[in-house]
Amino acid sequence: MKILLAATLSLLPLLADAALKAPDYPGCDLKTQRHVEGETGGAISDPRQAHIAVRADILQADIGNARKARSLSQAQADKLWRRVARIRQDANGFVKKQGFLSAGERASYDRELDEVAAELCQQPLKKGRF
């Protein structure tokens, strides 16, 4: 019994360290996500709009996976999902209205998606360029 207790206690630091690490979701790699390119076609007519759409798809998939893994409550997952959906809808609205998504608008949406990713991945958002 003492051996089992000692073995369990020796594993606790390893388990705690694993719990503190950010999940290994693609959306957590912000540097890579900033350079993702999407394809135009169908309802997506602008390359910057395509970028936002791909990032939104990746984050929504990660949110679903985090919910399945019980890393997020249903309420947290719903909140993040709706936020990503709103970002996608806003970007699509700009393209529909203006015919394109400006570099400034893309940067703004990227920052919002970075905030969602930081919340999902439970890591602090680093300021500055990626």
N, CA, C and O atoms as a printed pandas DataFrame, in Angstrom:
     atom_number atom_name residue_name chain_id  residue_number  x_coord  y_coord  z_coord
0              1         N          MET        A               1    0.818   -1.193    0.000
1              2        CA          MET        A               1    0.000    0.000    0.000
2              3         C          MET        A               1    0.861    1.254    0.000
3              4         O          MET        A               1    0.545    2.224   -0.689
4              5         N          LYS        A               2    1.950    1.242    0.771
5              6        CA          LYS        A               2    2.840    2.394    0.821
6              7         C          LYS        A               2    3.522    2.613   -0.526
7              8         O          LYS        A               2    3.769    3.751   -0.923
8              9         N          ILE        A               3    3.824    1.524   -1.226
9             10        CA          ILE        A               3    4.466    1.639   -2.539
10            11         C          ILE        A               3    3.508    2.289   -3.534
11            12         O          ILE        A               3    3.907    3.145   -4.324
12            13         N          LEU        A               4    2.265    1.883   -3.490
13            14        CA          LEU        A               4    1.263    2.461   -4.383
14            15         C          LEU        A               4    1.087    3.949   -4.106
15            16         O          LEU        A               4    0.987    4.749   -5.036
16            17         N          LEU        A               5    1.050    4.316   -2.844
17            18        CA          LEU        A               5    0.915    5.712   -2.465
18            19         C          LEU        A               5    2.133    6.511   -2.923
19            20         O          LEU        A               5    1.994    7.619   -3.441
20            21         N          ALA        A               6    3.314    5.953   -2.732
21            22        CA          ALA        A               6    4.543    6.640   -3.149
22            23         C          ALA        A               6    4.575    6.808   -4.665
23            24         O          ALA        A               6    4.978    7.859   -5.163
24            25         N          ALA        A               7    4.152    5.782   -5.400
25            26        CA          ALA        A               7    4.130    5.867   -6.862
26            27         C          ALA        A               7    3.136    6.928   -7.324
27            28         O          ALA        A               7    3.423    7.691   -8.246
28            29         N          THR        A               8    1.997    6.976   -6.699
29            30        CA          THR        A               8    0.979    7.965   -7.055
30            31         C          THR        A               8    1.486    9.373   -6.780
31            32         O          THR        A               8    1.324   10.269   -7.609
32            33         N          LEU        A               9    2.092    9.567   -5.632
33            34        CA          LEU        A               9    2.609   10.890   -5.281
34            35         C          LEU        A               9    3.742   11.319   -6.207
35            36         O          LEU        A               9    3.888   12.506   -6.498
36            37         N          SER        A              10    4.541   10.367   -6.669
37            38        CA          SER        A              10    5.641   10.730   -7.563
38            39         C          SER        A              10    5.135   11.127   -8.953
39            40         O          SER        A              10    5.828   11.847   -9.672
40            41         N          LEU        A              11    3.944   10.672   -9.343
41            42        CA          LEU        A              11    3.382   11.017  -10.645
42            43         C          LEU        A              11    2.623   12.338  -10.639
43            44         O          LEU        A              11    2.385   12.909  -11.704
44            45         N          LEU        A              12    2.246   12.828   -9.488
45            46        CA          LEU        A              12    1.464   14.060   -9.413
46            47         C          LEU        A              12    2.131   15.260  -10.089
47            48         O          LEU        A              12    1.450   15.992  -10.808
48            49         N          PRO        A              13    3.423   15.495   -9.893
49            50        CA          PRO        A              13    4.034   16.639  -10.588
50            51         C          PRO        A              13    3.964   16.503  -12.115
51            52         O          PRO        A              13    3.782   17.498  -12.817
52            53         N          LEU        A              14    4.104   15.303  -12.619
53            54        CA          LEU        A              14    4.012   15.096  -14.063
54            55         C          LEU        A              14    2.613   15.382  -14.574
55            56         O          LEU        A              14    2.448   15.990  -15.631
56            57         N          LEU        A              15    1.610   14.952  -13.837
57            58        CA          LEU        A              15    0.233   15.200  -14.230
58            59         C          LEU        A              15   -0.102   16.687  -14.157
59            60         O          LEU        A              15   -0.791   17.218  -15.028
60            61         N          ALA        A              16    0.384   17.346  -13.128
61            62        CA          ALA        A              16    0.128   18.773  -12.992
62            63         C          ALA        A              16    0.788   19.546  -14.127
63            64         O          ALA        A              16    0.198   20.490  -14.653
64            65         N          ASP        A              17    2.013   19.156  -14.514
65            66        CA          ASP        A              17    2.714   19.819  -15.617
66            67         C          ASP        A              17    1.958   19.620  -16.920
67            68         O          ASP        A              17    1.854   20.552  -17.717
68            69         N          ALA        A              18    1.437   18.439  -17.150
69            70        CA          ALA        A              18    0.682   18.172  -18.376
70            71         C          ALA        A              18   -0.604   18.997  -18.412
71            72         O          ALA        A              18   -1.025   19.437  -19.482
72            73         N          ALA        A              19   -1.219   19.207  -17.278
73            74        CA          ALA        A              19   -2.462   19.975  -17.228
74            75         C          ALA        A              19   -2.219   21.461  -17.505
75            76         O          ALA        A              19   -3.120   22.153  -17.980
76            77         N          LEU        A              20   -1.008   21.961  -17.213
77            78        CA          LEU        A              20   -0.711   23.367  -17.406
78            79         C          LEU        A              20   -0.357   23.709  -18.851
79            80         O          LEU        A              20   -0.422   24.876  -19.236
80            81         N          LYS        A              21    0.011   22.726  -19.647
81            82        CA          LYS        A              21    0.383   22.974  -21.035
82            83         C          LYS        A              21   -0.863   23.265  -21.861
83            84         O          LYS        A              21   -1.937   22.720  -21.605
84            85         N          ALA        A              22   -0.700   24.132  -22.854
85            86        CA          ALA        A              22   -1.809   24.460  -23.750
86            87         C          ALA        A              22   -2.164   23.237  -24.578
87            88         O          ALA        A              22   -1.283   22.456  -24.938
88            89         N          PRO        A              23   -3.440   23.060  -24.882
89            90        CA          PRO        A              23   -3.854   21.940  -25.719
90            91         C          PRO        A              23   -3.175   22.019  -27.082
91            92         O          PRO        A              23   -2.780   23.096  -27.529
92            93         N          ASP        A              24   -3.045   20.887  -27.726
93            94        CA          ASP        A              24   -2.363   20.810  -29.005
94            95         C          ASP        A              24   -3.365   20.927  -30.152
95            96         O          ASP        A              24   -3.445   20.044  -31.007
96            97         N          TYR        A              25   -4.119   22.011  -30.165
97            98        CA          TYR        A              25   -5.070   22.264  -31.234
98            99         C          TYR        A              25   -4.395   23.126  -32.301
99           100         O          TYR        A              25   -3.582   23.987  -31.965
100          101         N          PRO        A              26   -4.711   22.914  -33.572
101          102        CA          PRO        A              26   -4.113   23.747  -34.624
102          103         C          PRO        A              26   -4.365   25.243  -34.417
103          104         O          PRO        A              26   -3.496   26.060  -34.720
104          105         N          GLY        A              27   -5.527   25.602  -33.912
105          106        CA          GLY        A              27   -5.847   27.001  -33.693
106          107         C          GLY        A              27   -5.005   27.668  -32.628
107          108         O          GLY        A              27   -4.978   28.896  -32.540
108          109         N          CYS        A              28   -4.309   26.873  -31.810
109          110        CA          CYS        A              28   -3.461   27.429  -30.758
110          111         C          CYS        A              28   -2.139   27.954  -31.296
111          112         O          CYS        A              28   -1.481   28.757  -30.634
112          113         N          ASP        A              29   -1.746   27.524  -32.466
113          114        CA          ASP        A              29   -0.499   27.972  -33.084
114          115         C          ASP        A              29   -0.777   29.263  -33.856
115          116         O          ASP        A              29   -0.993   29.242  -35.067
116          117         N          LEU        A              30   -0.769   30.365  -33.144
117          118        CA          LEU        A              30   -1.161   31.643  -33.732
118          119         C          LEU        A              30   -0.233   32.086  -34.853
119          120         O          LEU        A              30   -0.682   32.694  -35.825
120          121         N          LYS        A              31    1.043   31.791  -34.728
121          122        CA          LYS        A              31    1.990   32.194  -35.770
122          123         C          LYS        A              31    1.626   31.538  -37.100
123          124         O          LYS        A              31    1.628   32.196  -38.140
124          125         N          THR        A              32    1.319   30.261  -37.067
125          126        CA          THR        A              32    0.921   29.547  -38.280
126          127         C          THR        A              32   -0.443   30.016  -38.753
127          128         O          THR        A              32   -0.663   30.179  -39.953
128          129         N          GLN        A              33   -1.359   30.234  -37.823
129          130        CA          GLN        A              33   -2.718   30.642  -38.193
130          131         C          GLN        A              33   -2.729   31.993  -38.901
131          132         O          GLN        A              33   -3.565   32.226  -39.774
132          133         N          ARG        A              34   -1.818   32.876  -38.536
133          134        CA          ARG        A              34   -1.766   34.187  -39.178
134          135         C          ARG        A              34   -1.388   34.089  -40.660
135          136         O          ARG        A              34   -1.666   35.003  -41.436
136          137         N          HIS        A              35   -0.755   32.978  -41.046
137          138        CA          HIS        A              35   -0.287   32.820  -42.434
138          139         C          HIS        A              35   -1.118   31.831  -43.243
139          140         O          HIS        A              35   -0.776   31.524  -44.385
140          141         N          VAL        A              36   -2.197   31.332  -42.666
141          142        CA          VAL        A              36   -3.067   30.395  -43.369
142          143         C          VAL        A              36   -3.716   31.098  -44.557
143          144         O          VAL        A              36   -4.162   32.241  -44.454
144          145         N          GLU        A              37   -3.760   30.405  -45.666
145          146        CA          GLU        A              37   -4.428   30.955  -46.850
146          147         C          GLU        A              37   -5.620   30.077  -47.193
147          148         O          GLU        A              37   -5.553   28.852  -47.099
148          149         N          GLY        A              38   -6.690   30.706  -47.584
149          150        CA          GLY        A              38   -7.878   29.980  -48.007
150          151         C          GLY        A              38   -8.049   30.109  -49.508
151          152         O          GLY        A              38   -7.365   30.888  -50.172
152          153         N          GLU        A              39   -8.962   29.340  -50.011
153          154        CA          GLU        A              39   -9.243   29.378  -51.446
154          155         C          GLU        A              39  -10.537   30.138  -51.694
155          156         O          GLU        A              39  -11.506   30.021  -50.945
156          157         N          THR        A              40  -10.522   30.916  -52.763
157          158        CA          THR        A              40  -11.739   31.618  -53.158
158          159         C          THR        A              40  -12.591   30.686  -54.007
159          160         O          THR        A              40  -12.099   29.721  -54.593
160          161         N          GLY        A              41  -13.850   30.993  -54.055
161          162        CA          GLY        A              41  -14.794   30.191  -54.823
162          163         C          GLY        A              41  -16.118   30.130  -54.095
163          164         O          GLY        A              41  -16.169   30.221  -52.869
164          165         N          GLY        A              42  -17.178   29.977  -54.848
165          166        CA          GLY        A              42  -18.505   29.946  -54.239
166          167         C          GLY        A              42  -18.830   31.288  -53.619
167          168         O          GLY        A              42  -18.754   32.321  -54.286
168          169         N          ALA        A              43  -19.189   31.280  -52.354
169          170        CA          ALA        A              43  -19.563   32.517  -51.660
170          171         C          ALA        A              43  -18.344   33.319  -51.220
171          172         O          ALA        A              43  -18.482   34.458  -50.776
172          173         N          ILE        A              44  -17.160   32.741  -51.337
173          174        CA          ILE        A              44  -15.935   33.427  -50.906
174          175         C          ILE        A              44  -15.222   33.965  -52.140
175          176         O          ILE        A              44  -14.688   33.208  -52.951
176          177         N          SER        A              45  -15.228   35.290  -52.264
177          178        CA          SER        A              45  -14.686   35.920  -53.468
178          179         C          SER        A              45  -13.383   36.676  -53.235
179          180         O          SER        A              45  -12.746   37.107  -54.197
180          181         N          ASP        A              46  -12.975   36.844  -51.990
181          182        CA          ASP        A              46  -11.806   37.654  -51.667
182          183         C          ASP        A              46  -10.779   36.806  -50.922
183          184         O          ASP        A              46  -11.163   36.050  -50.030
184          185         N          PRO        A              47   -9.490   36.898  -51.248
185          186        CA          PRO        A              47   -8.473   36.097  -50.554
186          187         C          PRO        A              47   -8.412   36.363  -49.047
187          188         O          PRO        A              47   -8.174   35.440  -48.269
188          189         N          ARG        A              48   -8.621   37.604  -48.633
189          190        CA          ARG        A              48   -8.596   37.910  -47.192
190          191         C          ARG        A              48   -9.822   37.314  -46.496
191          192         O          ARG        A              48   -9.739   36.857  -45.356
192          193         N          GLN        A              49  -10.939   37.326  -47.184
193          194        CA          GLN        A              49  -12.152   36.690  -46.671
194          195         C          GLN        A              49  -11.909   35.188  -46.531
195          196         O          GLN        A              49  -12.334   34.574  -45.553
196          197         N          ALA        A              50  -11.224   34.600  -47.513
197          198        CA          ALA        A              50  -10.916   33.165  -47.470
198          199         C          ALA        A              50  -10.033   32.835  -46.275
199          200         O          ALA        A              50  -10.208   31.799  -45.633
200          201         N          HIS        A              51   -9.083   33.717  -45.980
201          202        CA          HIS        A              51   -8.211   33.526  -44.815
202          203         C          HIS        A              51   -9.034   33.483  -43.528
203          204         O          HIS        A              51   -8.856   32.590  -42.700
204          205         N          ILE        A              52   -9.927   34.447  -43.369
205          206        CA          ILE        A              52  -10.770   34.501  -42.169
206          207         C          ILE        A              52  -11.653   33.256  -42.092
207          208         O          ILE        A              52  -11.843   32.699  -41.011
208          209         N          ALA        A              53  -12.193   32.816  -43.232
209          210        CA          ALA        A              53  -13.057   31.633  -43.255
210          211         C          ALA        A              53  -12.302   30.382  -42.811
211          212         O          ALA        A              53  -12.834   29.574  -42.049
212          213         N          VAL        A              54  -11.065   30.219  -43.284
213          214        CA          VAL        A              54  -10.279   29.036  -42.895
214          215         C          VAL        A              54   -9.946   29.090  -41.408
215          216         O          VAL        A              54  -10.068   28.085  -40.708
216          217         N          ARG        A              55   -9.531   30.245  -40.928
217          218        CA          ARG        A              55   -9.232   30.366  -39.495
218          219         C          ARG        A              55  -10.471   30.076  -38.658
219          220         O          ARG        A              55  -10.389   29.411  -37.625
220          221         N          ALA        A              56  -11.618   30.576  -39.107
221          222        CA          ALA        A              56  -12.865   30.337  -38.373
222          223         C          ALA        A              56  -13.192   28.847  -38.365
223          224         O          ALA        A              56  -13.600   28.308  -37.336
224          225         N          ASP        A              57  -13.015   28.174  -39.510
225          226        CA          ASP        A              57  -13.266   26.732  -39.583
226          227         C          ASP        A              57  -12.376   25.970  -38.610
227          228         O          ASP        A              57  -12.838   25.075  -37.902
228          229         N          ILE        A              58  -11.104   26.330  -38.581
229          230        CA          ILE        A              58  -10.148   25.645  -37.698
230          231         C          ILE        A              58  -10.532   25.864  -36.238
231          232         O          ILE        A              58  -10.550   24.917  -35.452
232          233         N          LEU        A              59  -10.838   27.107  -35.872
233          234        CA          LEU        A              59  -11.202   27.382  -34.479
234          235         C          LEU        A              59  -12.493   26.686  -34.078
235          236         O          LEU        A              59  -12.593   26.160  -32.969
236          237         N          GLN        A              60  -13.479   26.675  -34.962
237          238        CA          GLN        A              60  -14.729   26.014  -34.617
238          239         C          GLN        A              60  -14.533   24.498  -34.477
239          240         O          GLN        A              60  -15.168   23.869  -33.631
240          241         N          ALA        A              61  -13.669   23.921  -35.291
241          242        CA          ALA        A              61  -13.358   22.497  -35.127
242          243         C          ALA        A              61  -12.657   22.256  -33.790
243          244         O          ALA        A              61  -12.961   21.293  -33.086
244          245         N          ASP        A              62  -11.714   23.143  -33.448
245          246        CA          ASP        A              62  -11.015   23.014  -32.166
246          247         C          ASP        A              62  -11.968   23.177  -30.984
247          248         O          ASP        A              62  -11.848   22.471  -29.984
248          249         N          ILE        A              63  -12.904   24.098  -31.099
249          250        CA          ILE        A              63  -13.895   24.296  -30.037
250          251         C          ILE        A              63  -14.724   23.017  -29.865
251          252         O          ILE        A              63  -14.980   22.587  -28.740
252          253         N          GLY        A              64  -15.134   22.419  -30.967
253          254        CA          GLY        A              64  -15.879   21.162  -30.902
254          255         C          GLY        A              64  -15.068   20.049  -30.260
255          256         O          GLY        A              64  -15.584   19.282  -29.447
256          257         N          ASN        A              65  -13.798   19.965  -30.628
257          258        CA          ASN        A              65  -12.926   18.935  -30.039
258          259         C          ASN        A              65  -12.694   19.180  -28.553
259          260         O          ASN        A              65  -12.666   18.238  -27.762
260          261         N          ALA        A              66  -12.530   20.438  -28.178
261          262        CA          ALA        A              66  -12.333   20.760  -26.763
262          263         C          ALA        A              66  -13.586   20.424  -25.957
263          264         O          ALA        A              66  -13.491   19.976  -24.815
264          265         N          ARG        A              67  -14.738   20.637  -26.542
265          266        CA          ARG        A              67  -15.992   20.301  -25.858
266          267         C          ARG        A              67  -16.110   18.793  -25.693
267          268         O          ARG        A              67  -16.486   18.303  -24.629
268          269         N          LYS        A              68  -15.782   18.060  -26.759
269          270        CA          LYS        A              68  -15.836   16.592  -26.671
270          271         C          LYS        A              68  -14.861   16.069  -25.631
271          272         O          LYS        A              68  -15.151   15.087  -24.947
272          273         N          ALA        A              69  -13.710   16.714  -25.505
273          274        CA          ALA        A              69  -12.712   16.311  -24.514
274          275         C          ALA        A              69  -13.049   16.828  -23.118
275          276         O          ALA        A              69  -12.328   16.567  -22.155
276          277         N          ARG        A              70  -14.150   17.562  -23.026
277          278        CA          ARG        A              70  -14.622   18.139  -21.765
278          279         C          ARG        A              70  -13.645   19.173  -21.192
279          280         O          ARG        A              70  -13.584   19.388  -19.982
280          281         N          SER        A              71  -12.888   19.801  -22.086
281          282        CA          SER        A              71  -12.006   20.892  -21.672
282          283         C          SER        A              71  -12.787   22.190  -21.536
283          284         O          SER        A              71  -12.359   23.118  -20.849
284          285         N          LEU        A              72  -13.940   22.246  -22.199
285          286        CA          LEU        A              72  -14.826   23.407  -22.134
286          287         C          LEU        A              72  -16.209   22.946  -21.718
287          288         O          LEU        A              72  -16.646   21.847  -22.062
288          289         N          SER        A              73  -16.886   23.799  -20.977
289          290        CA          SER        A              73  -18.290   23.519  -20.683
290          291         C          SER        A              73  -19.098   23.811  -21.942
291          292         O          SER        A              73  -18.596   24.441  -22.873
292          293         N          GLN        A              74  -20.328   23.360  -21.973
293          294        CA          GLN        A              74  -21.183   23.641  -23.134
294          295         C          GLN        A              74  -21.395   25.143  -23.286
295          296         O          GLN        A              74  -21.418   25.661  -24.403
296          297         N          ALA        A              75  -21.550   25.837  -22.170
297          298        CA          ALA        A              75  -21.752   27.289  -22.226
298          299         C          ALA        A              75  -20.522   27.994  -22.789
299          300         O          ALA        A              75  -20.652   28.908  -23.603
300          301         N          GLN        A              76  -19.324   27.577  -22.360
301          302        CA          GLN        A              76  -18.093   28.175  -22.885
302          303         C          GLN        A              76  -17.955   27.900  -24.379
303          304         O          GLN        A              76  -17.620   28.796  -25.154
304          305         N          ALA        A              77  -18.212   26.664  -24.773
305          306        CA          ALA        A              77  -18.102   26.291  -26.185
306          307         C          ALA        A              77  -19.095   27.082  -27.036
307          308         O          ALA        A              77  -18.748   27.567  -28.113
308          309         N          ASP        A              78  -20.319   27.210  -26.551
309          310        CA          ASP        A              78  -21.330   27.972  -27.291
310          311         C          ASP        A              78  -20.919   29.428  -27.449
311          312         O          ASP        A              78  -21.074   30.012  -28.521
312          313         N          LYS        A              79  -20.397   30.010  -26.381
313          314        CA          LYS        A              79  -19.971   31.416  -26.419
314          315         C          LYS        A              79  -18.849   31.618  -27.446
315          316         O          LYS        A              79  -18.903   32.544  -28.255
316          317         N          LEU        A              80  -17.841   30.752  -27.408
317          318        CA          LEU        A              80  -16.723   30.875  -28.349
318          319         C          LEU        A              80  -17.185   30.618  -29.786
319          320         O          LEU        A              80  -16.783   31.323  -30.712
320          321         N          TRP        A              81  -18.025   29.610  -29.957
321          322        CA          TRP        A              81  -18.539   29.269  -31.293
322          323         C          TRP        A              81  -19.285   30.465  -31.895
323          324         O          TRP        A              81  -19.071   30.826  -33.052
324          325         N          ARG        A              82  -20.164   31.072  -31.088
325          326        CA          ARG        A              82  -20.935   32.231  -31.572
326          327         C          ARG        A              82  -20.030   33.406  -31.905
327          328         O          ARG        A              82  -20.276   34.128  -32.871
328          329         N          ARG        A              83  -18.995   33.599  -31.119
329          330        CA          ARG        A              83  -18.068   34.698  -31.393
330          331         C          ARG        A              83  -17.357   34.484  -32.735
331          332         O          ARG        A              83  -17.228   35.417  -33.527
332          333         N          VAL        A              84  -16.904   33.269  -32.981
333          334        CA          VAL        A              84  -16.252   32.977  -34.262
334          335         C          VAL        A              84  -17.250   33.127  -35.404
335          336         O          VAL        A              84  -16.905   33.662  -36.458
336          337         N          ALA        A              85  -18.464   32.669  -35.210
337          338        CA          ALA        A              85  -19.496   32.791  -36.247
338          339         C          ALA        A              85  -19.782   34.262  -36.556
339          340         O          ALA        A              85  -19.984   34.623  -37.715
340          341         N          ARG        A              86  -19.799   35.107  -35.529
341          342        CA          ARG        A              86  -20.030   36.530  -35.738
342          343         C          ARG        A              86  -18.889   37.163  -36.531
343          344         O          ARG        A              86  -19.124   37.981  -37.420
344          345         N          ILE        A              87  -17.657   36.782  -36.207
345          346        CA          ILE        A              87  -16.497   37.306  -36.931
346          347         C          ILE        A              87  -16.593   36.922  -38.409
347          348         O          ILE        A              87  -16.374   37.754  -39.289
348          349         N          ARG        A              88  -16.920   35.664  -38.669
349          350        CA          ARG        A              88  -17.067   35.201  -40.052
350          351         C          ARG        A              88  -18.183   35.983  -40.757
351          352         O          ARG        A              88  -18.015   36.425  -41.894
352          353         N          GLN        A              89  -19.299   36.147  -40.087
353          354        CA          GLN        A              89  -20.445   36.849  -40.672
354          355         C          GLN        A              89  -20.105   38.315  -40.950
355          356         O          GLN        A              89  -20.482   38.855  -41.990
356          357         N          ASP        A              90  -19.400   38.951  -40.030
357          358        CA          ASP        A              90  -18.996   40.344  -40.240
358          359         C          ASP        A              90  -18.066   40.472  -41.442
359          360         O          ASP        A              90  -18.239   41.371  -42.265
360          361         N          ALA        A              91  -17.093   39.590  -41.550
361          362        CA          ALA        A              91  -16.160   39.625  -42.680
362          363         C          ALA        A              91  -16.912   39.413  -43.992
363          364         O          ALA        A              91  -16.668   40.115  -44.973
364          365         N          ASN        A              92  -17.819   38.452  -44.006
365          366        CA          ASN        A              92  -18.617   38.210  -45.212
366          367         C          ASN        A              92  -19.478   39.421  -45.558
367          368         O          ASN        A              92  -19.667   39.738  -46.733
368          369         N          GLY        A              93  -19.997   40.092  -44.541
369          370        CA          GLY        A              93  -20.809   41.283  -44.768
370          371         C          GLY        A              93  -20.011   42.412  -45.405
371          372         O          GLY        A              93  -20.505   43.096  -46.302
372          373         N          PHE        A              94  -18.766   42.609  -44.939
373          374        CA          PHE        A              94  -17.917   43.631  -45.538
374          375         C          PHE        A              94  -17.661   43.330  -47.006
375          376         O          PHE        A              94  -17.725   44.224  -47.850
376          377         N          VAL        A              95  -17.367   42.059  -47.313
377          378        CA          VAL        A              95  -17.087   41.690  -48.706
378          379         C          VAL        A              95  -18.329   41.893  -49.560
379          380         O          VAL        A              95  -18.235   42.359  -50.695
380          381         N          LYS        A              96  -19.465   41.554  -49.033
381          382        CA          LYS        A              96  -20.707   41.732  -49.790
382          383         C          LYS        A              96  -20.986   43.218  -50.038
383          384         O          LYS        A              96  -21.437   43.602  -51.117
384          385         N          LYS        A              97  -20.716   44.037  -49.040
385          386        CA          LYS        A              97  -20.994   45.466  -49.132
386          387         C          LYS        A              97  -19.969   46.198  -50.008
387          388         O          LYS        A              97  -20.343   47.006  -50.858
388          389         N          GLN        A              98  -18.670   45.913  -49.799
389          390        CA          GLN        A              98  -17.600   46.654  -50.470
390          391         C          GLN        A              98  -16.993   45.919  -51.654
391          392         O          GLN        A              98  -16.372   46.532  -52.522
392          393         N          GLY        A              99  -17.175   44.602  -51.688
393          394        CA          GLY        A              99  -16.562   43.808  -52.740
394          395         C          GLY        A              99  -15.205   43.236  -52.364
395          396         O          GLY        A              99  -14.634   42.448  -53.119
396          397         N          PHE        A             100  -14.683   43.622  -51.207
397          398        CA          PHE        A             100  -13.381   43.116  -50.749
398          399         C          PHE        A             100  -13.263   43.327  -49.242
399          400         O          PHE        A             100  -14.054   44.046  -48.631
400          401         N          LEU        A             101  -12.262   42.683  -48.665
401          402        CA          LEU        A             101  -11.942   42.865  -47.255
402          403         C          LEU        A             101  -10.588   43.559  -47.209
403          404         O          LEU        A             101   -9.609   43.032  -47.737
404          405         N          SER        A             102  -10.517   44.721  -46.594
405          406        CA          SER        A             102   -9.260   45.473  -46.559
406          407         C          SER        A             102   -8.246   44.784  -45.639
407          408         O          SER        A             102   -8.601   43.944  -44.813
408          409         N          ALA        A             103   -6.989   45.163  -45.806
409          410        CA          ALA        A             103   -5.927   44.617  -44.958
410          411         C          ALA        A             103   -6.165   44.986  -43.496
411          412         O          ALA        A             103   -5.902   44.182  -42.602
412          413         N          GLY        A             104   -6.657   46.187  -43.252
413          414        CA          GLY        A             104   -6.940   46.608  -41.884
414          415         C          GLY        A             104   -8.065   45.805  -41.254
415          416         O          GLY        A             104   -8.000   45.442  -40.079
416          417         N          GLU        A             105   -9.099   45.530  -42.044
417          418        CA          GLU        A             105  -10.210   44.721  -41.540
418          419         C          GLU        A             105   -9.744   43.297  -41.255
419          420         O          GLU        A             105  -10.120   42.709  -40.241
420          421         N          ARG        A             106   -8.930   42.746  -42.145
421          422        CA          ARG        A             106   -8.400   41.400  -41.917
422          423         C          ARG        A             106   -7.585   41.377  -40.624
423          424         O          ARG        A             106   -7.722   40.455  -39.821
424          425         N          ALA        A             107   -6.744   42.379  -40.423
425          426        CA          ALA        A             107   -5.927   42.436  -39.208
426          427         C          ALA        A             107   -6.808   42.505  -37.963
427          428         O          ALA        A             107   -6.515   41.867  -36.952
428          429         N          SER        A             108   -7.876   43.273  -38.041
429          430        CA          SER        A             108   -8.795   43.387  -36.913
430          431         C          SER        A             108   -9.465   42.045  -36.616
431          432         O          SER        A             108   -9.562   41.639  -35.458
432          433         N          TYR        A             109   -9.925   41.364  -37.659
433          434        CA          TYR        A             109  -10.547   40.048  -37.459
434          435         C          TYR        A             109   -9.533   39.027  -36.974
435          436         O          TYR        A             109   -9.866   38.160  -36.166
436          437         N          ASP        A             110   -8.291   39.119  -37.460
437          438        CA          ASP        A             110   -7.249   38.219  -36.966
438          439         C          ASP        A             110   -7.034   38.412  -35.471
439          440         O          ASP        A             110   -6.877   37.437  -34.736
440          441         N          ARG        A             111   -7.025   39.655  -35.016
441          442        CA          ARG        A             111   -6.853   39.908  -33.577
442          443         C          ARG        A             111   -8.002   39.315  -32.774
443          444         O          ARG        A             111   -7.788   38.744  -31.705
444          445         N          GLU        A             112   -9.214   39.450  -33.287
445          446        CA          GLU        A             112  -10.367   38.864  -32.585
446          447         C          GLU        A             112  -10.265   37.341  -32.545
447          448         O          GLU        A             112  -10.562   36.721  -31.523
448          449         N          LEU        A             113   -9.847   36.746  -33.651
449          450        CA          LEU        A             113   -9.689   35.285  -33.679
450          451         C          LEU        A             113   -8.550   34.848  -32.758
451          452         O          LEU        A             113   -8.622   33.784  -32.144
452          453         N          ASP        A             114   -7.495   35.667  -32.661
453          454        CA          ASP        A             114   -6.414   35.378  -31.718
454          455         C          ASP        A             114   -6.934   35.370  -30.277
455          456         O          ASP        A             114   -6.521   34.540  -29.468
456          457         N          GLU        A             115   -7.833   36.289  -29.967
457          458        CA          GLU        A             115   -8.412   36.343  -28.617
458          459         C          GLU        A             115   -9.230   35.090  -28.327
459          460         O          GLU        A             115   -9.171   34.549  -27.223
460          461         N          VAL        A             116   -9.986   34.636  -29.306
461          462        CA          VAL        A             116  -10.764   33.397  -29.135
462          463         C          VAL        A             116   -9.809   32.231  -28.922
463          464         O          VAL        A             116  -10.017   31.403  -28.035
464          465         N          ALA        A             117   -8.762   32.168  -29.741
465          466        CA          ALA        A             117   -7.786   31.084  -29.613
466          467         C          ALA        A             117   -7.112   31.108  -28.249
467          468         O          ALA        A             117   -6.911   30.059  -27.636
468          469         N          ALA        A             118   -6.762   32.294  -27.770
469          470        CA          ALA        A             118   -6.124   32.402  -26.457
470          471         C          ALA        A             118   -7.044   31.892  -25.361
471          472         O          ALA        A             118   -6.598   31.221  -24.429
472          473         N          GLU        A             119   -8.327   32.210  -25.472
473          474        CA          GLU        A             119   -9.285   31.723  -24.471
474          475         C          GLU        A             119   -9.454   30.209  -24.583
475          476         O          GLU        A             119   -9.488   29.508  -23.571
476          477         N          LEU        A             120   -9.559   29.710  -25.803
477          478        CA          LEU        A             120   -9.706   28.278  -26.022
478          479         C          LEU        A             120   -8.492   27.519  -25.513
479          480         O          LEU        A             120   -8.618   26.492  -24.846
480          481         N          CYS        A             121   -7.331   28.032  -25.832
481          482        CA          CYS        A             121   -6.087   27.338  -25.512
482          483         C          CYS        A             121   -5.593   27.647  -24.112
483          484         O          CYS        A             121   -4.576   27.113  -23.669
484          485         N          GLN        A             122   -6.317   28.512  -23.418
485          486        CA          GLN        A             122   -6.009   28.883  -22.036
486          487         C          GLN        A             122   -4.570   29.343  -21.901
487          488         O          GLN        A             122   -3.836   28.908  -21.013
488          489         N          GLN        A             123   -4.183   30.239  -22.810
489          490        CA          GLN        A             123   -2.857   30.806  -22.746
490          491         C          GLN        A             123   -2.953   32.309  -22.889
491          492         O          GLN        A             123   -3.862   32.811  -23.550
492          493         N          PRO        A             124   -2.036   33.030  -22.284
493          494        CA          PRO        A             124   -2.095   34.481  -22.409
494          495         C          PRO        A             124   -1.792   34.905  -23.842
495          496         O          PRO        A             124   -0.942   34.316  -24.509
496          497         N          LEU        A             125   -2.485   35.914  -24.295
497          498        CA          LEU        A             125   -2.277   36.447  -25.633
498          499         C          LEU        A             125   -1.046   37.330  -25.607
499          500         O          LEU        A             125   -0.978   38.281  -24.829
500          501         N          LYS        A             126   -0.066   37.023  -26.456
501          502        CA          LYS        A             126    1.148   37.821  -26.538
502          503         C          LYS        A             126    0.904   39.010  -27.432
503          504         O          LYS        A             126    0.343   38.883  -28.520
504          505         N          LYS        A             127    1.321   40.145  -26.974
505          506        CA          LYS        A             127    1.156   41.366  -27.755
506          507         C          LYS        A             127    2.261   41.433  -28.810
507          508         O          LYS        A             127    3.337   40.856  -28.651
508          509         N          GLY        A             128    1.967   42.138  -29.864
509          510        CA          GLY        A             128    2.962   42.338  -30.919
510          511         C          GLY        A             128    2.674   41.478  -32.128
511          512         O          GLY        A             128    1.657   40.787  -32.192
512          513         N          ARG        A             129    3.574   41.529  -33.077
513          514        CA          ARG        A             129    3.403   40.804  -34.333
514          515         C          ARG        A             129    3.834   39.367  -34.201
515          516         O          ARG        A             129    4.690   39.028  -33.383
516          517         N          PHE        A             130    3.230   38.525  -35.015
517          518        CA          PHE        A             130    3.565   37.095  -35.008
518          519         C          PHE        A             130    4.407   36.755  -36.187
519          520         O          PHE        A             130    4.792   35.598  -36.358
